[in-house]
């Protein structure tokens, strides 16, 4: 394939920049000017290459074969614009595919907007007509920076010119393509579970959801108005542990988070675990706080997945916090030394998993009838019903974790530092997209996700198991 490359143009563009540097020796200015000229040259070269391959007969046959599997048909070449490195739009003619027509004899429905796609650009690795390299940089900036405006300024400092709406559109475009197959995109062939223990942690965060008010717009108001209720997204973390219970540092954990309800969150968790081949793991450990909505579902999940063995652990820190609520019921006039001794003894009983003895101690030391009844209610509902999940000394003895600190950390990094900021309200779909993208980035699986997304667009993504 012959691609015309005129290096003389690049030389003519660079020479004035070098000359200017000797008159105004500013290395930072030189870098920016050379970067701009080089990006212009590189993008022109890439456009030539893309145009050649899009018009290649063999490549078009490959696209038609893929389109047939997707119920699409070729509708000729249509002009569109693409963005490569700098964020500037470049016009190009691209093969356009649309949905195949319905069966003969039926009344033809009105054509819907956006019922086709530039399949060739997706096959080459472009996401919403933007290169994967540009999309990755833009979306990473958007999910890491505290706002889209700061992300725009950060990208501008790197030579990428893009407005806020385009940044938001790229985030949603990547999310739309990825979320449906999120459990497949997060996994690589290196994520083996043989001779490993999988630790699954789950917990809820908090953010404000923006929901448009119903009814007529108030008289004199330019806006409809919206509700800003608190919502609790569910954060998932899957970690690999060795046979000794220590974290495997050679395999990155899997983070994911969803705005859906608890049942849908467990369906998502089941997809992740099934994709990993969890039935071949030595054991799956479920760890969470004492929320009943989790523990009432773990056994059913383990049975559905056909696990070899599973273990349930209530986070030790949450257990101590609940024990403190009972300790607060002790008499206020109790001597400080005795109170300290009781506190240490009860915490030791909790660590040893001697929940029955803890119940006897509560009955013995809490004198007020009303407070004793309140303490015993807490004891029965939280500690006695979960005593099998509170054998912390035994868990520690075999090397297993006794806490869910990893999911607490994930909630802070994924949700709190970006989506829980003061004065920020999220539409449900946007929040779902941002939760997924931040999870993929912050758990260290961004490159895996991008590579799998490219394979998905090519019709080549195959489940690892």
Protein Blocks (a to p, Z undefined) as FASTA:
>chain_A
ZZdddfklmmmmmmmmmmmmmmmccfklmmmmmmmmmmmmmmmmmmmmmmmmmmpmklmm
mmmmmmmmnopacebjadddddfklopacdddddddddddddehiacddddehibccfkl
mmnopahhiafklmmmmmmmmmmpmbfklmmmmmmmnopacdfklmmmmmmmmmmmmmmm
mmmmmpcfklcfehiacdddddddddddddddedjddehiabebiadddcdddddddddd
dfkopacfkbccdddddfbdfklmmmmmmmmmmmnopmlpfbdcddddfbfklmmmmmmm
mmmnopabdcddddfklmmmmmmmmmmmpcfklcfklmmmmmmmmmmmmmnopaklmmmm
mmmmmmblklmmmmmmmmmmmmmmmmmmmmmklmmmnopafbfklmmmmmmmmmmmmmmg
ghiacdfklmmmmmmmmmmmmnopmmmmmmmmmmmmnopaccfZZ
